[in-house]
Amino acid sequence: MSDLKLVRRQRERLGDQLYGQILEQIISGSLQEGDKLPSENQICQAFSVSRPTVREALMRLHADGLVTTRQGSGTFVQKRPSDQLTRLVKVSDIAGMLRCLEVRIGLEGQAASLAAQRRSAQEMERILEALAALRASFAGEAVPAHADYAFHSAVAKASGNAFFAELLEMLSDPIHGAMTVALGLTRVGSKERARRVVEEHEAIAEAIQAGDAEAAGLAMRYHLHRSRQRVTDGQRDV
């Protein structure tokens, strides 16, 4: 679509602006699944940015599975996020939210592994209490972001290393924001989606309770990876 026009915004990273505005075109349907994106040169000219900035945005769109490159043909839209996404978060905030999830995959995966090795009986009880609260919150009307955060915080605290919990607390604002968006999409989605979210948390708790460090780390990383997929893929678990 050679008529794609991108507008600069102040106080935002150019890569984030470009990512967000292409994503907005995909969500709105201006760029449909199967449509070819403008070439790197065309995007550079439309947005007045360098080729590295364009490549940064396209690499992020690739990482989120939103676009795919066909050798010799160009870059094409592969999938479309839910149109509910832009009702829950500003497009300009989506790139940062997904970057926060990337950090959490490494941070919380390691915390869960250590929790399986080091957690006390009291810490395990707090994890299970947080899990029960998360289950119960899905039965209500509100988006259960606070219950979700409490679960992840309990796991971090059970790692035996205070830095994990402190780092999670430092990231609490973007984490709460990302949880609100991901769980908001789950809330308006299918019962299957909600069931899978609960099951992913259950798998983490079960591995920690069993003292299986490898399984706990894998379960946490899998859950956070799926959270990212649910944000970017409108058909995930529908």
Secondary structure, 3 states (H helix, E strand, C coil): CCCCCCCCCCCCCHHHHHHHHHHHHHHHCCCCCCCECCCHHHHHHHHCCCHHHHHHHHHHHHHCCCEEEECCCEEEECCCCCCCHHHHCCHHHHHHHHHHHHHHHHHHHHHHHHHHHHCCHHHHHHHHHHHHHHHHHHCCCCCCHHHHHHHHHHHHHCCCCHHHHHHHHHCHHHHHHHHHHHHHHHHHCCHHHHHHHHHHHHHHHHHHHHCCHHHHHHHHHHHHHHHHHHHHCCCCCC
